[in-house]
Amino acid sequence: MLALTRITHDAAVMGGKPCIRGLRVTVGTIVGLVAAGHSHQEILRLYPYLAAEDIHEALSYAAWRVGEFEVPLAVA
């Protein structure tokens, strides 16, 4: 597992979804903004309390999570 210090899980914050430093900004929000074409600078302008490292760790966390799952496929 990656040593990510900026990603937190708390059942009392955003329903336990992975968040940035306990803030009410989820990893999914950050990844979604990047996927929609927003630059890191735009994201930091939208969320001035975030740092560039937060975006980097959100993307690293998402990549790690995707790599952890194997989905069985139906045989035709």
N, CA, C and O of each residue as an XYZ file, in Angstrom:
304
protein
N       0.839     -1.189      0.000
C       0.000      0.000      0.000
C       0.873      1.238      0.000
O       1.956      1.254      0.585
N       0.389      2.267     -0.661
C       1.114      3.526     -0.714
C       1.072      4.234      0.630
O       0.116      4.086      1.391
N       2.099      4.992      0.913
C       2.116      5.808      2.128
C       1.558      7.186      1.776
O       2.302      8.113      1.454
N       0.247      7.295      1.846
C      -0.414      8.562      1.523
C      -0.863      9.216      2.825
O      -1.657      8.647      3.575
N      -0.356     10.396      3.082
C      -0.643     11.065      4.346
C      -1.736     12.113      4.234
O      -2.213     12.612      5.252
N      -2.140     12.453      3.026
C      -3.108     13.525      2.834
C      -4.520     13.009      2.582
O      -5.465     13.795      2.518
N      -4.669     11.695      2.440
C      -5.982     11.094      2.195
C      -6.491     10.523      3.516
O      -5.799      9.751      4.179
N      -7.716     10.916      3.891
C      -8.274     10.474      5.162
C      -9.638      9.819      4.943
O     -10.318     10.068      3.947
N     -10.014      8.974      5.907
C     -11.326      8.330      5.920
C     -11.926      8.585      7.295
O     -11.299      8.291      8.313
N     -13.119      9.121      7.328
C     -13.807      9.366      8.596
C     -15.295      9.210      8.328
O     -15.858      9.923      7.498
N     -15.928      8.285      9.023
C     -17.357      8.033      8.809
C     -18.203      9.286      9.027
O     -19.305      9.388      8.489
N     -17.701     10.226      9.802
C     -18.451     11.453     10.086
C     -18.243     12.542      9.031
O     -18.893     13.586      9.080
N     -17.349     12.302      8.091
C     -17.064     13.298      7.046
C     -17.371     12.685      5.687
O     -16.742     11.704      5.289
N     -18.314     13.247      4.994
C     -18.696     12.824      3.643
C     -19.015     11.330      3.573
O     -18.695     10.660      2.591
N     -19.641     10.828      4.616
C     -20.071      9.432      4.626
C     -18.944      8.425      4.598
O     -19.149      7.275      4.210
N     -17.760      8.839      5.001
C     -16.629      7.918      5.031
C     -15.869      7.802      3.725
O     -14.938      7.004      3.611
N     -16.261      8.598      2.735
C     -15.525      8.568      1.465
C     -14.117      9.113      1.691
O     -13.911      9.939      2.580
N     -13.143      8.658      0.892
C     -11.797      9.194      1.042
C     -11.790     10.693      0.719
O     -12.281     11.129     -0.322
N     -11.222     11.456      1.639
C     -11.191     12.916      1.515
C      -9.762     13.430      1.599
O      -8.834     12.704      1.954
N      -9.619     14.685      1.265
C      -8.334     15.355      1.360
C      -8.194     15.969      2.747
O      -8.948     16.872      3.107
N      -7.237     15.486      3.520
C      -6.885     16.031      4.838
C      -8.074     16.289      5.751
O      -8.078     17.271      6.494
N      -9.071     15.433      5.710
C     -10.224     15.582      6.586
C     -11.187     16.676      6.172
O     -12.182     16.925      6.852
N     -10.896     17.322      5.072
C     -11.784     18.365      4.548
C     -12.966     17.706      3.842
O     -12.962     16.498      3.606
N     -13.944     18.482      3.519
C     -15.126     17.956      2.839
C     -14.936     17.994      1.315
O     -15.850     18.347      0.569
N     -13.754     17.631      0.884
C     -13.422     17.515     -0.542
C     -12.983     16.079     -0.760
O     -11.960     15.645     -0.231
N     -13.764     15.343     -1.542
C     -13.450     13.926     -1.749
C     -12.416     13.727     -2.850
O     -12.228     14.569     -3.728
N     -11.760     12.586     -2.766
C     -10.842     12.188     -3.830
C     -11.605     12.140     -5.153
O     -11.087     12.559     -6.188
N     -12.837     11.627     -5.116
C     -13.651     11.546     -6.328
C     -13.906     12.908     -6.953
O     -13.933     13.029     -8.178
N     -14.092     13.925     -6.139
C     -14.291     15.279     -6.663
C     -13.060     15.735     -7.421
O     -13.164     16.255     -8.532
N     -11.895     15.543     -6.822
C     -10.645     15.975     -7.457
C     -10.396     15.196     -8.745
O     -10.071     15.783     -9.777
N     -10.548     13.883     -8.684
C     -10.327     13.053     -9.876
C     -11.325     13.427    -10.970
O     -10.965     13.488    -12.146
N     -12.566     13.674    -10.590
C     -13.577     14.078    -11.561
C     -13.244     15.402    -12.232
O     -13.453     15.561    -13.435
N     -12.732     16.345    -11.467
C     -12.344     17.634    -12.048
C     -11.193     17.476    -13.035
O     -11.197     18.084    -14.105
N     -10.210     16.658    -12.669
C      -9.087     16.414    -13.579
C      -9.589     15.717    -14.842
O      -9.196     16.078    -15.951
N     -10.453     14.724    -14.675
C     -10.994     13.988    -15.825
C     -11.818     14.881    -16.739
O     -11.882     14.651    -17.947
N     -12.450     15.904    -16.163
C     -13.262     16.829    -16.952
C     -12.415     17.872    -17.675
O     -12.937     18.701    -18.420
N     -11.103     17.821    -17.450
C     -10.210     18.715    -18.178
C      -9.742     19.942    -17.414
O      -9.074     20.804    -17.985
N     -10.078     20.036    -16.136
C      -9.622     21.184    -15.350
C      -8.138     21.027    -15.027
O      -7.678     19.933    -14.698
N      -7.407     22.111    -15.122
C      -5.987     22.086    -14.788
C      -5.822     22.096    -13.273
O      -6.749     22.424    -12.533
N      -4.635     21.733    -12.834
C      -4.363     21.767    -11.401
C      -4.520     23.199    -10.880
O      -5.021     23.411     -9.776
N      -4.092     24.169    -11.672
C      -4.217     25.566    -11.268
C      -5.681     25.966    -11.099
O      -6.024     26.690    -10.164
N      -6.533     25.504    -11.990
C      -7.964     25.797    -11.863
C      -8.544     25.181    -10.593
O      -9.319     25.821     -9.883
N      -8.169     23.953    -10.317
C      -8.673     23.274     -9.123
C      -8.222     24.014     -7.873
O      -9.007     24.202     -6.943
N      -6.971     24.432     -7.846
C      -6.467     25.170     -6.690
C      -7.147     26.533     -6.548
O      -7.286     27.049     -5.439
N      -7.560     27.101     -7.651
C      -8.305     28.370     -7.589
C      -9.724     28.127     -7.059
O     -10.246     28.931     -6.287
N     -10.345     27.020     -7.475
C     -11.686     26.673     -6.993
C     -11.682     26.297     -5.518
O     -12.638     26.580     -4.796
N     -10.606     25.658     -5.073
C     -10.471     25.189     -3.691
C      -9.166     25.758     -3.123
O      -8.174     25.036     -3.026
N      -9.154     27.026     -2.751
C      -7.895     27.672     -2.336
C      -7.256     27.076     -1.082
O      -6.093     27.360     -0.798
N      -7.979     26.267     -0.337
C      -7.424     25.640      0.856
C      -6.717     24.328      0.537
O      -6.198     23.678      1.444
N      -6.686     23.926     -0.728
C      -5.938     22.740     -1.147
C      -4.542     23.135     -1.602
O      -4.275     24.297     -1.907
N      -3.661     22.148     -1.643
C      -2.300     22.338     -2.148
C      -2.079     21.405     -3.327
O      -2.815     20.435     -3.510
N      -1.074     21.699     -4.114
C      -0.767     20.860     -5.277
C      -0.539     19.408     -4.858
O      -0.907     18.489     -5.590
N       0.059     19.196     -3.695
C       0.298     17.840     -3.198
C      -1.006     17.085     -2.958
O      -1.048     15.861     -3.088
N      -2.069     17.809     -2.606
C      -3.370     17.172     -2.399
C      -3.881     16.571     -3.702
O      -4.399     15.455     -3.713
N      -3.738     17.298     -4.785
C      -4.185     16.793     -6.091
C      -3.349     15.577     -6.483
O      -3.886     14.570     -6.944
N      -2.060     15.675     -6.299
C      -1.169     14.563     -6.643
C      -1.542     13.303     -5.851
O      -1.627     12.215     -6.421
N      -1.762     13.449     -4.552
C      -2.111     12.277     -3.743
C      -3.488     11.733     -4.084
O      -3.701     10.522     -4.030
N      -4.431     12.609     -4.436
C      -5.759     12.135     -4.842
C      -5.642     11.262     -6.089
O      -6.270     10.206     -6.167
N      -4.856     11.688     -7.046
C      -4.666     10.909     -8.269
C      -3.906      9.613     -7.985
O      -4.228      8.567     -8.549
N      -2.906      9.682     -7.118
C      -2.158      8.477     -6.751
C      -3.052      7.470     -6.049
O      -2.986      6.271     -6.318
N      -3.891      7.967     -5.144
C      -4.809      7.096     -4.416
C      -5.795      6.435     -5.381
O      -6.042      5.233     -5.292
N      -6.349      7.212     -6.289
C      -7.311      6.665     -7.253
C      -6.653      5.605     -8.135
O      -7.253      4.564     -8.405
N      -5.441      5.860     -8.580
C      -4.737      4.886     -9.419
C      -4.461      3.605     -8.639
O      -4.596      2.508     -9.181
N      -4.079      3.736     -7.380
C      -3.823      2.573     -6.537
C      -5.097      1.764     -6.344
O      -5.069      0.538     -6.450
N      -6.206      2.425     -6.065
C      -7.475      1.727     -5.832
C      -7.945      0.990     -7.089
O      -8.445     -0.130     -6.993
N      -7.795      1.582     -8.217
C      -8.227      0.939     -9.461
C      -7.399     -0.315     -9.716
O      -7.927     -1.315    -10.202
N      -6.144     -0.274     -9.402
C      -5.260     -1.407     -9.632
C      -5.481     -2.562     -8.678
O      -4.939     -3.645     -8.902
N      -6.250     -2.374     -7.632
C      -6.431     -3.390     -6.616
C      -7.589     -4.351     -6.889
O      -7.705     -5.369     -6.207
N      -8.424     -4.065     -7.842
C      -9.623     -4.862     -8.053
C      -9.541     -5.691     -9.318
O      -9.159     -5.200    -10.380
N      -9.903     -6.942     -9.187
C     -10.056     -7.809    -10.344
C     -11.541     -8.110    -10.461
O     -12.171     -8.560     -9.504
N     -12.079     -7.865    -11.612
C     -13.510     -8.087    -11.840
C     -13.673     -9.318    -12.726
O     -13.194     -9.326    -13.860
N     -14.343    -10.361    -12.226
C     -14.537    -11.545    -13.061
C     -15.475    -11.200    -14.222
O     -16.499    -10.541    -14.042
N     -15.105    -11.651    -15.387
C     -15.912    -11.396    -16.580
C     -16.712    -12.653    -16.917
O     -16.256    -13.779    -16.721
N     -17.891    -12.423    -17.419
C     -18.743    -13.560    -17.830
C     -18.133    -14.220    -19.060
O     -17.610    -13.547    -19.949
N     -18.208    -15.526    -19.096
C     -17.719    -16.267    -20.243
C     -18.856    -16.405    -21.240
O     -19.954    -16.845    -20.900
N     -18.571    -16.021    -22.480
C     -19.613    -16.072    -23.516
C     -19.867    -17.480    -23.984
O     -20.712    -17.699    -24.852
